[in-house]
């Protein structure tokens, strides 16, 4: 299997937060050398304003999330919440509207949290059934726009104790029930390491399902080269060897300024391949 340099995108919900709005962060990302960006929720900015910034700075928008729902009520996604199907469909339609305006081909479909006061074990079967139904609905809608949906396990040990989708194995089982080519798995290495470890095996096993990757160090969720559990030189090399061709999202909390914290990425692109050629830019 051939090896090629990975492609990185800046998550502007996490990076360049020294700047107050997304269009300014797009400019900063381009000035730092990124050719692509991703973001969680862009919905407080008009899509035409985002499109203008994207075009002005020559960026690709790689990924956005579905709306979280009612954040004041503690919601973080709706796709696995029984009885909220109409709200989910409205949120997905809004995400598609923004993605279409931005030529974005990937939407992270957020599963959501187990409702407060509800036993997770008792609710698991009903929530999974709702999630599968909503993902099948999403697959049809997204296919009309040439888009893919992504589901992301979020760890329940450090980040979100009540998030429904928490492991790659659970996600893979759900994807097998959905059985749609345009619904794929999003691997956030930070979450996978916390919940399961065994990264080499899991990357190899689930590579055919992967539609996107994100990175941050464990446990601090800082730059990949910060002190922590994960050897990202090895992770990146493994993804290259496996032939991963998607983007790698930089979704981490910079320890200082975003620009100063990009030294790890400069080192990555300063490496040379076996022919002595320097890797391409991000």
Wavefront OBJ file of the C-alpha trace (Angstrom):
o trace
v 0.000 0.000 0.000
v 1.450 3.329 -1.047
v 2.306 5.963 1.519
v 1.506 9.639 1.065
v 1.666 12.678 3.308
v -1.388 13.317 5.419
v -3.570 16.369 4.870
v -4.349 18.531 7.898
v -7.130 21.024 8.507
v -7.461 23.615 11.249
v -10.451 23.279 13.533
v -11.349 26.936 13.945
v -13.638 26.253 16.876
v -10.466 25.302 18.791
v -7.610 27.027 16.974
v -7.086 30.755 16.400
v -9.568 31.595 19.151
v -7.398 34.643 19.822
v -9.614 36.087 17.093
v -13.291 36.729 17.799
v -15.066 35.375 14.726
v -14.845 32.602 12.167
v -13.998 34.726 9.092
v -10.971 36.148 10.921
v -9.934 32.669 12.012
v -10.186 31.500 8.404
v -7.773 34.247 7.408
v -5.390 33.285 10.223
v -5.526 29.623 9.255
v -4.640 30.453 5.649
v -1.821 32.716 6.772
v -0.472 29.872 8.923
v -0.322 27.624 5.861
v -3.544 25.634 6.151
v -5.430 24.902 2.977
v -8.508 23.580 4.776
v -10.552 24.235 7.901
v -13.286 22.540 9.905
v -15.563 23.820 12.668
v -18.200 22.648 15.092
v -21.051 25.163 14.972
v -20.870 28.053 12.540
v -24.547 28.879 12.714
v -24.258 32.315 14.284
v -22.571 33.602 11.093
v -24.440 33.958 7.796
v -23.330 31.277 5.318
v -22.627 33.852 2.609
v -20.207 35.657 4.933
v -18.440 32.374 5.613
v -18.409 31.569 1.902
v -16.835 34.928 1.110
v -14.068 34.356 3.675
v -13.493 30.816 2.400
v -13.150 31.991 -1.186
v -11.053 35.024 -0.319
v -8.454 32.903 1.470
v -8.577 29.921 -0.869
v -9.725 27.440 1.775
v -11.659 24.202 1.674
v -14.217 23.710 4.431
v -13.860 20.045 5.313
v -16.362 19.395 8.096
v -19.139 20.971 10.167
v -21.327 19.534 12.933
v -25.086 19.272 13.098
v -26.630 21.791 15.531
v -26.385 20.640 19.158
v -30.017 21.223 20.092
v -30.922 23.162 23.213
v -27.564 23.781 24.879
v -29.255 25.556 27.803
v -30.969 22.241 28.546
v -27.678 20.369 28.287
v -28.168 18.915 24.817
v -25.228 17.994 22.586
v -26.821 16.511 19.515
v -30.208 14.981 18.746
v -29.681 11.999 16.470
v -30.012 9.330 19.188
v -32.824 10.975 21.153
v -36.169 9.163 20.765
v -39.056 11.531 20.168
v -36.832 14.306 18.811
v -36.831 13.156 15.206
v -38.438 16.299 13.794
v -35.975 18.508 15.667
v -33.129 16.370 14.353
v -34.418 16.631 10.781
v -34.676 20.420 11.034
v -31.149 20.652 12.419
v -29.789 18.382 9.720
v -31.467 20.460 7.029
v -29.806 23.575 8.462
v -26.434 21.806 8.470
v -26.941 20.782 4.837
v -27.836 24.368 3.934
v -24.593 25.646 5.431
v -22.518 22.792 4.015
v -23.906 23.358 0.524
v -23.097 27.070 0.727
v -19.535 26.218 1.735
v -18.986 23.261 -0.649
v -18.436 21.173 2.497
v -18.848 17.446 1.907
v -18.792 16.105 5.492
v -21.249 16.612 8.328
v -20.663 15.230 11.808
v -24.051 13.928 12.943
v -23.999 14.312 16.709
v -25.638 11.458 18.610
v -26.399 13.389 21.785
v -26.427 12.738 25.508
v -28.403 10.239 27.529
v -31.061 12.475 29.107
v -30.559 13.426 32.731
v -32.340 11.085 35.103
v -32.452 8.280 32.554
v -30.528 5.061 33.136
v -28.094 4.623 30.271
v -28.323 0.853 30.225
v -32.097 0.854 30.135
v -32.218 3.513 27.408
v -29.467 2.062 25.232
v -31.608 -0.086 22.948
v -34.210 2.607 22.330
v -31.569 5.271 21.713
v -29.663 3.049 19.314
v -32.828 2.342 17.333
v -33.533 6.078 17.070
v -29.939 6.730 16.034
v -30.080 4.101 13.287
v -33.391 5.454 11.946
v -32.091 9.014 11.895
v -28.844 7.989 10.216
v -30.750 6.178 7.483
v -32.816 9.348 6.979
v -29.617 11.422 6.923
v -27.978 9.136 4.379
v -30.801 9.747 1.913
v -30.787 13.517 2.374
v -27.001 13.798 2.223
v -26.801 11.618 -0.886
v -28.884 14.206 -2.729
v -26.075 16.711 -2.121
v -23.051 14.446 -2.595
v -22.252 14.611 1.133
v -21.288 12.051 3.759
v -22.377 11.859 7.366
v -19.962 11.019 10.154
v -20.541 9.605 13.612
v -17.956 10.250 16.312
v -17.502 8.360 19.577
v -16.844 10.823 22.419
v -15.210 9.519 25.576
v -17.320 9.266 28.723
v -14.377 9.202 31.126
v -12.949 12.714 30.801
v -15.073 14.674 28.368
v -18.786 13.841 28.551
v -20.052 11.228 30.984
v -23.495 10.941 29.385
v -22.683 10.991 25.684
v -24.468 8.098 24.003
v -21.838 7.104 21.428
v -18.613 6.404 23.292
v -16.464 3.738 21.617
v -15.326 2.810 18.107
v -16.758 -0.682 18.570
v -20.212 0.686 19.398
v -19.987 3.020 16.403
v -18.951 0.216 14.042
v -21.881 -1.926 15.201
v -24.282 0.948 14.525
v -22.776 1.570 11.087
v -23.314 -2.095 10.222
v -27.023 -1.669 11.010
v -27.286 1.574 9.031
v -25.459 -0.009 6.073
v -25.180 3.174 4.021
v -22.020 3.972 2.068
v -22.216 7.678 2.851
v -22.401 7.269 6.649
v -18.908 6.783 8.017
v -16.817 6.786 11.178
v -14.983 9.801 12.569
v -11.889 8.850 14.559
v -10.860 11.371 17.169
v -7.647 9.789 18.442
v -8.034 11.629 21.750
v -11.354 9.931 22.492
v -10.291 6.510 21.177
v -7.189 6.440 23.338
v -9.137 7.307 26.485
v -11.907 4.782 25.898
v -10.054 1.851 24.398
v -6.363 2.443 23.679
v -5.167 -0.301 21.313
v -4.792 2.345 18.621
v -2.797 0.317 16.107
v -5.321 -2.512 16.006
v -8.303 -0.172 15.931
v -6.879 1.975 13.126
v -6.259 -1.139 11.040
v -9.619 -2.716 11.846
v -11.734 0.352 11.223
v -9.814 2.007 8.377
v -12.441 0.934 5.797
v -15.086 2.799 7.818
v -13.104 6.002 8.366
v -14.297 9.247 6.836
v -12.353 11.681 9.013
v -9.668 11.821 11.715
v -9.025 14.332 14.498
v -6.060 14.637 16.847
v -5.124 15.945 20.294
v -2.822 14.719 23.036
v -4.050 12.728 26.051
v -4.857 13.716 28.747
v -4.529 17.498 28.304
v -6.095 17.739 24.823
v -3.269 20.011 23.719
v -0.952 19.927 20.700
v 0.040 16.463 19.456
v 3.661 17.076 20.512
v 2.748 18.081 24.075
v 3.493 15.728 26.967
v 1.102 12.810 27.056
v 0.250 9.227 26.231
v 0.166 9.238 22.432
v 3.163 8.946 20.117
v 1.823 10.932 17.200
v 4.866 10.345 15.020
v 3.847 6.688 15.121
v 0.135 7.403 14.654
v 0.775 9.585 11.596
v 3.179 7.037 10.130
v 0.615 4.281 10.651
v -2.133 6.264 8.943
v 0.221 6.926 6.027
v 1.157 3.251 5.756
v -2.485 2.179 5.895
v -3.214 4.529 3.004
v -5.585 6.902 4.775
v -6.487 9.653 2.288
v -8.892 11.822 4.263
v -8.181 14.900 6.326
v -6.744 15.046 9.833
v -8.468 17.736 11.876
v -6.432 19.675 14.422
v -8.979 19.760 17.237
v -6.982 20.637 20.325
v -6.486 23.395 22.908
v -3.278 25.338 22.169
v -1.096 25.752 25.247
v -0.227 29.292 24.149
v -0.888 31.093 20.894
v -2.111 28.939 18.044
v 0.744 29.937 15.715
v 3.426 29.157 18.286
v 1.860 25.762 18.862
v 2.111 24.693 15.216
v 5.785 23.714 15.455
v 4.769 20.034 15.434
v 3.075 20.460 12.066
v 6.086 22.227 10.595
v 8.256 19.329 11.731
v 5.887 16.860 10.129
v 6.114 18.585 6.757
v 9.856 18.997 7.185
v 10.256 15.247 7.053
v 11.260 13.666 3.783
v 9.951 10.564 2.148
v 12.083 7.682 0.939
v 12.991 9.492 -2.283
v 14.353 12.454 -0.370
v 11.459 14.689 -1.418
v 9.982 16.969 1.210
v 6.356 16.364 2.095
v 3.749 18.722 0.684
v 2.085 21.437 2.735
v -1.099 21.081 4.787
l 1 2 3 4 5 6 7 8 9 10 11 12 13 14 15 16 17 18 19 20 21 22 23 24 25 26 27 28 29 30 31 32 33 34 35 36 37 38 39 40 41 42 43 44 45 46 47 48 49 50 51 52 53 54 55 56 57 58 59 60 61 62 63 64 65 66 67 68 69 70 71 72 73 74 75 76 77 78 79 80 81 82 83 84 85 86 87 88 89 90 91 92 93 94 95 96 97 98 99 100 101 102 103 104 105 106 107 108 109 110 111 112 113 114 115 116 117 118 119 120 121 122 123 124 125 126 127 128 129 130 131 132 133 134 135 136 137 138 139 140 141 142 143 144 145 146 147 148 149 150 151 152 153 154 155 156 157 158 159 160 161 162 163 164 165 166 167 168 169 170 171 172 173 174 175 176 177 178 179 180 181 182 183 184 185 186 187 188 189 190 191 192 193 194 195 196 197 198 199 200 201 202 203 204 205 206 207 208 209 210 211 212 213 214 215 216 217 218 219 220 221 222 223 224 225 226 227 228 229 230 231 232 233 234 235 236 237 238 239 240 241 242 243 244 245 246 247 248 249 250 251 252 253 254 255 256 257 258 259 260 261 262 263 264 265 266 267 268 269 270 271 272 273 274 275 276 277 278 279 280 281 282
